Amino acid sequence: MSHVTRPQDPTFSSHQFIQLALDNQVLKFGEFVLKSGRISPYFFNAGLLATGEMLSLLARGYADALAEQMGANNGDNEQELVIFGAAYKGIPFVAATAQALWLHHGINAKWGYNRKEAKTHGEGGNLVGADVTGKAVWVLDDVITAGTAMREVVEILEQAGASVAGIIVALDRKEKGQAEHSAIQELAATLEVPVRALVDIDDLISYLADDHGAQNSQHKDATQLAKMQHYREQYGV
């Protein structure tokens, strides 16, 4: 069993999240072939956010973003907040975020998630958790690539009588799809809702460019920074 000293009230920062993701192989720099055929100089695997420390920091990021969004909506933290995790990776994210909202912001959010396949026995259906009927729901996910999976989640919610209030993802690659816009930009325009990200490619580039101390040098080199900048110029929006 691993025991470490933990902060009493950790707050989210993009630098801390990037550092932790690199240390745990969630984020890697190198050469990776994407489904699109592009050669990406980095890869983000949210399935490896598999420790309490990483999940807690991610959930704090989602919670802070949601609390900020609620504050922007007439400054009312008493309004009902319903959050939804897109299966499968979004399920632990939404549960941890509900806890973080309560512990750090005093917001008692309702939460739920979808099943990939509808259950045919017991309570049945493909939705679990809070009743979303008639509710405006915030959806949490890791990364939006083509937007196909998110559109399926939106359709499921609409069929259940819910609407989408907004979407928050862990990472925004900020790169073009088949057209000149990114999948996130297209979703935001189509749904007419805010789509936010905790970290984006510009944060990754800033991390590589900045001097954060010798202890972080194993993740940095000038060649990698140049590759990231070139990729951003070639495919970025």
Secondary structure, 3 states (H helix, E strand, C coil): CCCCCCCCCCCCCHHHHHHHHHHCCCEEEEEEECCCCCEEEEEECHHHCCCHHHHHHHHHHHHHHHHHHHHHCCCCCCCCCEEEECCCCHHHHHHHHHHHHHHHHCCCCEEEEEEEEEECCCCCEEEEECCCCCCEEEEEEEECCCCHHHHHHHHHHHHCCCEEEEEEEEEECCECCCCCCCHHHHHHHHHCCCEEEEEEHHHHHHHHHCCCCHHHHHHCCHHHHHHHHHHHHHHEC
